[in-house]
């Protein structure tokens, strides 16, 4: 975290604290309504619904929902956390005649709140653009009722879509799903860290009280109360093991006020500042390390989210040379490239495109230092296969005796229909994706017949008689080319 963000974070926190004191001090009806929603935290308004298969783009979303559930029982590793840049598009909802709606500085404040909230999670937020939706029904209506229509309007696939209703509307915050690329904010939540809470849903996080305070609608089939001792925290609650069991009972000043105990009789001790809890909005301040790891794991597994990011695009395999680009690069960003492993840069190391060349067969990675309005992020494309040398070795033999050369085999007498049957399985020792095909080059003719069959990299040679031979050719093919090698088989005698 750079000092600029530290300063902004502290500054924003002071602003919220001041606002809180103001709320306590005032007794006007309007303020009391706000107090009431603050006391209740987010519980009345935050609606989190997993997109089901009946939703938009059902094919993709359904499979990602499956993935999200699977992510729930995986262990998130801190190593999943790498710098990421997300682009956001603001949709400012106004009346049909074009009046009303948030001011420029208010939208700037939403952006700033989101940047501050996500920066601690190594996620840089950059504005891609902002535009207006002039629709009085959206502007004045119930945002929950209109939710599906709102998030279907002008929705972009290469950004996280943030729909902003006026600050005077009923407090409301909702993400379109886990994961998803759209969220709606309204009323007193608009200028608070609730934007980071909803963004947290978009990038894979559940509520900290999920399954413990109650079963949440649409929140997955395996909800169960988390125990205070954390023993079931990877399979219950929010699936994040460093967020303690949370019964969701908060005071207006963000203190935990519950007195209940879990199934073991232990008193709860939830986090009082977690972004994914229902503490009053002013206290939605921190993510835990493993919430961050879960976010990054979800992002790494979601094409919907990756489409909203600046990312390196280019080949997964470099045979001799390759070209990489940054897709969805924020305007005004600068890029400096570097390589690791068996790749070198050829030509310029700055700009939106870089050319790389193979140094030797192996693996490599390409990195881009992208500098935007929220600092410098190091975006990486790793696990690039460099070259693709084919070195064929023997993985397994059945009833075969190989010669020192490794390509000539005595087929031993075995059991079965044929007196001599040997099975050879080969592999590409380079451990890169390889396909195999076999053909007969030459062999004994006449009776007893020597025959063969092949499936992938396994070939079977058989004969009812001794002193027969067969020469087979295996052609191994990778994305960088092919290589052929001959194998000889002799029944009952050494070559
Ligand atoms: Zn929520």
Boltz pocket constraint, residues with backbone or C-beta under 6 A from the ligand:
constraints:
  - pocket:
      binder: B
      contacts: [[A, 46], [A, 47], [A, 48], [A, 173], [A, 197], [A, 198], [A, 201], [A, 207], [A, 276]]
      max_distance: 6.0
